[in-house]
Amino acid sequence: MVRIDFFTKKDAEYSDYMRYIITNTLQEYGGEVTLNQIPENKATEEEISRYGIEVYPTIIVSGDNMDGFEKLEGMTRKADLINVMSMYDKK
């Protein structure tokens, strides 16, 4: 299972485009994907304490199937997102 939390200051159309790219990139590698966009770029208090982020464009990828992460990272850099962080939640 791969979970992505998606933060962006861009408009809704751009967010939908990034959602499409991210989901398809990870599905290409056989991972189950859950993609959550955080409304109004505002992380919760728990997310701020856990990931050290607040209100800037970022994608947090967590999970144990990270085969597509390097490809995803390259795509997001091209799309002018500031950070891509991988968070491994190994169970």
N, C-alpha and C positions, 0 to 999 in steps of 0.2 A: 504494500500500500504506500502510495506517495501522496503526501498532502502538500498543497501549495497555498500559501497565503499571499495575496496579491495586493500590493499597495501602489497606487499611482495618482499623480496630480493631473494626469491628462483627462481629456473628455471621455464620455461614455463609449463613443464609437472606437476610440483608440483602445480603451480597456477591453472591449469585446474582441478586437483584433488580436491583442496580446493573449487573451484567454484562449482563443482559437489556436494560435501558434503553440502555446505552452501545452495545452491538452493534447494536440496532435503529435507533438514531439515526444512526449512521454508515452503515449499510447503506442507509438511506433516501436518502442522498446518493450512492449508487453506489460507495462505497469498499469495497475488500477489507479485512477487519478481522482482526487477530490480537489476542487479548485474553489477557493473562497475569496471573493473580493471584499476588502474591508471598506465599509462606507465612509465617505468623506475623508479618506486618507488617515483616519484616526485609529491608532491601535488601542486595544484595551489596556488597562493597568497591568494585567497579567502578561500580555504580550510584550509590553514595554520592559517589564522586569525580566522576562525570560529571554527575549531576543535583543534587548538594548536598542530598540527602534521606537520612533514615535510617528513622525508625519512626513517622511520623504519616500520617494518611489523605491520600492524594493520588492523582491520576490523571495519568499522563504520556501525552500524546498526541504521537506522532511520525509524520511522513509528509509527502507532498507533496499529498495530496488533503484539504484541511482545510475544505471547504465547510460541513460540519455542526458546526464547532467551537463557534461562538457558541451554537447551540441546545444542544449538549452541555454547555457551560459553565453555562448557565442551569439546566439540569436537575440538575446535580451540586450547584450552590449550594443549590437547594431541598432536596436530600437531605442537607444538613449535612456534606458533605465539605469539608474545610478549604481545600484548594488544587486548582486545575486548572492545569496548566502545559502549554503547547504547545511541543514540541520539533520543529523542522523538520530532517529528515534528507534534504536535497535531494541527489540524485545527479546 
